[in-house]
């Protein structure tokens, strides 16, 4: 049985700049989190920045 996990909901109260780590990208920090509370519901996801300054958008389920 597969459970859907909403990473954006888990992280929504974390401040911008919170440090995270992903095997594929290394150290990341939170730039913005789009949850259902925001106006544009088509842009649900998590924007993270790498230590090199690259912006990465992840879906709510954590997929890149």
C-alpha positions in Angstrom: 0.0 0.0 0.0 1.4 3.4 -1.0 0.9 6.4 1.2 0.9 9.9 -0.3 3.1 12.2 1.8 2.8 16.0 1.3 6.3 17.3 2.0 5.1 20.9 1.6 2.6 20.5 4.4 5.3 19.0 6.6 7.7 21.9 5.9 5.2 24.8 5.6 6.0 26.3 9.0 9.8 26.1 8.6 11.4 29.5 8.0 13.1 30.4 4.6 16.7 29.5 4.8 16.1 26.2 6.7 18.9 23.8 5.7 18.0 20.5 4.0 19.9 17.7 2.3 19.2 15.7 -0.8 21.5 12.9 -2.0 21.3 14.1 -5.6 21.9 17.8 -4.9 23.7 18.0 -1.5 23.0 20.9 0.9 19.9 22.9 0.1 17.9 25.6 1.8 14.2 26.5 1.7 13.4 29.5 -0.6 9.6 29.2 -0.7 6.8 26.7 0.0 3.6 26.7 -2.0 0.8 25.2 -0.1 -3.0 25.2 -0.7 -3.2 28.3 1.4 -1.6 30.4 -1.3 -3.7 31.9 -4.1 -2.3 30.0 -7.2 -3.1 26.4 -6.5 -1.4 25.3 -9.8 2.0 26.0 -8.3 2.1 23.6 -5.4 5.6 22.7 -4.4 8.8 23.6 -2.7 11.5 25.9 -4.1 15.0 25.2 -2.7 18.3 26.8 -3.5 21.6 24.9 -3.6 24.8 26.3 -2.2 25.8 27.2 -5.8 22.8 29.4 -6.0 20.7 27.1 -8.3 17.0 27.2 -7.7 15.3 23.8 -7.6 11.5 23.1 -7.7 10.2 20.0 -6.0 6.6 18.7 -6.1 4.8 18.3 -2.8 5.5 14.6 -2.8 9.3 15.3 -2.9 9.8 14.4 -6.5 12.1 16.7 -8.6 
